[in-house]
Structure formats: C-alpha cells, structure tokens
Amino acid sequence: MANPSKAKGTAWESAVRDYMNKALGLVDETGKFVDIFSALNVRRAAQEGARDVGDVHAAPFVLECKDVKALAVPAWLRQAHVEADHAGFPYGVVVHKLRRAGVGKGKVHFGVRTWTRARLALGVTTTQMRERYAFVPAVRGLASARWYLTTDLEHFTRLVADLRTAP
C-alpha cells in the first residue's frame, strides 16, 4: 500500500474488527469465524466511493474508524450517521485510536441521538446506560449537535452484545 495514512487507517480498522470478533466470541482460537455466514460477524466494509458505507460493520452499528491525532468528533459523527444510512444500519459511531494504548481502550464516540436511541432499545435509564457502559459526556457550547458521549471499545463491545440480545 503506497499511502502510509491509508495503511495506518486500514490497520486500525482491522484491529477493531479483530478485537470485537474475539470479544463477542465470533471467532475460534485461530481467529477463524465460527460461522462464516453469520450476519453478526464484525466485518470491514468494501469501499463504496460516493455512497460510502463506513469502515466496519458490527450490526446494528456502522463504525467510522479514525487513527489521527487531531480530534474532530462532531464532524466524524456526521460522517458516521450518513454512512450508517447508506449501509442501512440504525446506528453510526466513531472509533478513535488512543495513542500508546491497547485496542480495547480506543475511544468510541456516540452522538446524543444515537446514544439515546441505543439506550431506549436496551430499556435502561440514563444513569444505568452511563454507568454500565462507562460513558462520559462531552458538552461543547450551547449547540447540542456538537455534544457527544464517549466510552471505550471494551465497553462498547459489551453494549453491542447486549443490544443484540435485547427483546
């Protein structure tokens, strides 16, 4: 791969995919899918050009993966929401690599609406959602469109497992 930034992004996407598949019990000890045809397998999406469908699909989420120093979370979340719509998934989130930390410590950012919809689908209170999945709010000014909630990939993977088994 000629572009070093693209190679770095691809490596982060693959690390996120592999971490989630292992944590969700979707791969065996060698890293091969237990059921290759399962819609629950976490996969890297093929590039779609103008109608991009996100970097990683972890039903019911589209993950936009970022391995950059400078944070631009509100813009990234707008991108994740558009890509989730393109892919036909209900939720779009951003997974940002945390420097000098393991994959499970990567930061997962939710827009307020996505967080609320996931919370309601789980049937938990705001306090339960915040405590169970270790969410921390970021309030940027008066415009709620710039607000978001953050957890780590370890807690997010638990949230995905719980959403998949929610009634």
C-alpha positions as CSV (number, residue, x, y, z in Angstrom):
1,M,0.0,0.0,0.0
2,A,1.6,3.2,-1.2
3,N,-0.2,5.7,1.1
4,P,1.1,5.5,4.7
5,S,-2.0,7.2,6.1
6,K,-4.3,4.7,4.3
7,A,-2.2,1.8,5.6
8,K,-2.4,3.2,9.2
9,G,-6.2,3.5,8.9
10,T,-6.6,0.1,7.4
11,A,-4.5,-1.4,10.3
12,W,-6.7,0.3,12.9
13,E,-9.9,-0.9,11.2
14,S,-8.6,-4.4,11.1
15,A,-7.6,-4.2,14.8
16,V,-11.1,-3.0,15.8
17,R,-12.7,-5.8,13.7
18,D,-10.5,-8.5,15.2
19,Y,-10.9,-7.2,18.7
20,M,-14.7,-7.2,18.5
21,N,-15.0,-10.6,16.8
22,K,-12.8,-12.2,19.5
23,A,-14.6,-10.4,22.4
24,L,-18.0,-11.3,21.0
25,G,-17.0,-15.0,20.6
26,L,-17.5,-14.9,16.9
27,V,-14.1,-16.5,16.0
28,D,-12.3,-19.6,17.3
29,E,-8.8,-19.7,18.9
30,T,-7.1,-19.4,15.5
31,G,-9.2,-16.3,14.5
32,K,-11.4,-18.0,12.0
33,F,-15.2,-17.3,12.1
34,V,-17.2,-19.9,14.0
35,D,-20.0,-19.3,11.4
36,I,-18.7,-17.7,8.3
37,F,-22.2,-16.8,7.1
38,S,-23.4,-15.2,10.3
39,A,-24.8,-11.6,9.9
40,L,-23.4,-10.9,13.4
41,N,-19.8,-11.2,12.3
42,V,-17.9,-7.9,12.5
43,R,-16.5,-7.1,9.1
44,R,-14.6,-4.4,7.3
45,A,-16.8,-2.9,4.6
46,A,-15.8,-2.6,1.0
47,Q,-15.1,0.9,-0.2
48,E,-18.2,2.3,-1.9
49,G,-17.0,5.7,-3.2
50,A,-19.5,8.5,-3.0
51,R,-22.0,6.3,-1.1
52,D,-19.5,5.1,1.5
53,V,-21.0,2.6,4.0
54,G,-18.4,3.1,6.8
55,D,-15.3,1.3,7.8
56,V,-16.5,-1.6,10.0
57,H,-19.9,-3.2,10.3
58,A,-20.8,-4.5,13.7
59,A,-24.6,-5.0,13.4
60,P,-26.5,-2.9,14.3
61,F,-23.6,-0.3,14.2
62,V,-21.5,1.2,11.4
63,L,-18.2,2.2,12.8
64,E,-16.1,5.0,11.3
65,C,-12.6,4.3,12.4
66,K,-10.1,7.1,12.9
67,D,-6.3,6.9,13.6
68,V,-5.4,10.5,13.7
69,K,-4.0,12.9,16.4
70,A,-6.4,15.9,15.9
71,L,-9.9,15.3,17.1
72,A,-12.9,16.4,15.0
73,V,-15.6,14.3,16.7
74,P,-18.7,16.3,15.7
75,A,-17.7,16.2,12.0
76,W,-16.8,12.5,12.3
77,L,-20.2,11.7,13.8
78,R,-22.0,13.5,11.0
79,Q,-20.0,11.3,8.6
80,A,-20.8,8.1,10.6
81,H,-24.5,8.9,10.6
82,V,-24.5,9.4,6.8
83,E,-22.6,6.1,6.2
84,A,-24.9,4.2,8.6
85,D,-27.9,5.4,6.5
86,H,-26.1,4.4,3.3
87,A,-25.4,0.9,4.8
88,G,-29.0,0.5,6.1
89,F,-27.9,0.3,9.7
90,P,-29.7,2.2,12.5
91,Y,-26.6,3.5,14.4
92,G,-23.3,5.2,13.3
93,V,-20.5,5.8,15.8
94,V,-16.8,6.8,15.6
95,V,-13.9,4.7,17.0
96,H,-10.8,6.8,17.6
97,K,-7.4,5.2,18.3
98,L,-5.9,6.2,21.6
99,R,-2.2,6.5,21.4
100,R,0.0,4.1,23.3
101,A,-3.0,2.0,24.5
102,G,-4.4,-1.4,23.5
103,V,-7.3,-1.7,21.0
104,G,-9.9,-2.2,23.8
105,K,-9.0,1.3,25.1
106,G,-9.9,3.0,21.8
107,K,-12.5,5.7,22.2
108,V,-16.0,5.2,20.9
109,H,-18.0,8.4,20.3
110,F,-21.8,8.5,20.1
111,G,-23.9,11.4,19.1
112,V,-26.6,12.2,21.6
113,R,-29.5,11.0,19.4
114,T,-27.7,7.7,18.7
115,W,-26.9,7.2,22.4
116,T,-30.5,7.9,23.3
117,R,-31.9,5.5,20.7
118,A,-29.5,2.7,21.8
119,R,-30.4,3.4,25.5
120,L,-34.1,3.1,24.7
121,A,-33.6,-0.1,22.7
122,L,-31.8,-1.6,25.7
123,G,-34.6,-0.4,28.0
124,V,-32.2,1.2,30.5
125,T,-32.2,4.6,32.3
126,T,-29.8,7.3,31.5
127,T,-27.9,6.5,34.7
128,Q,-27.8,2.8,34.0
129,M,-26.5,3.4,30.5
130,R,-23.8,5.8,31.7
131,E,-22.6,3.5,34.5
132,R,-23.0,0.1,32.8
133,Y,-21.0,1.2,29.7
134,A,-18.7,3.8,31.2
135,F,-20.0,6.7,29.1
136,V,-18.6,10.2,29.7
137,P,-20.4,13.2,28.1
138,A,-18.6,16.0,26.2
139,V,-20.7,19.2,26.0
140,R,-19.3,21.7,23.5
141,G,-21.1,25.0,23.8
142,L,-24.9,25.5,23.6
143,A,-25.4,23.7,20.3
144,S,-26.4,20.1,21.2
145,A,-25.4,18.9,17.7
146,R,-21.8,19.3,19.0
147,W,-22.4,17.2,22.1
148,Y,-21.4,13.6,22.3
149,L,-20.8,10.7,24.7
150,T,-17.7,8.6,24.8
151,T,-16.8,5.1,26.1
152,D,-14.0,2.7,25.2
153,L,-14.1,-0.2,22.7
154,E,-14.2,-2.8,25.5
155,H,-17.5,-1.3,27.0
156,F,-18.9,-0.6,23.5
157,T,-18.4,-4.3,22.6
158,R,-20.5,-5.3,25.7
159,L,-23.1,-2.8,24.6
160,V,-23.2,-4.4,21.1
161,A,-23.6,-7.8,22.7
162,D,-26.4,-6.6,24.9
163,L,-28.2,-4.8,22.1
164,R,-28.1,-8.0,20.0
165,T,-29.9,-9.9,22.8
166,A,-32.3,-7.2,23.8
167,P,-36.0,-8.1,23.4
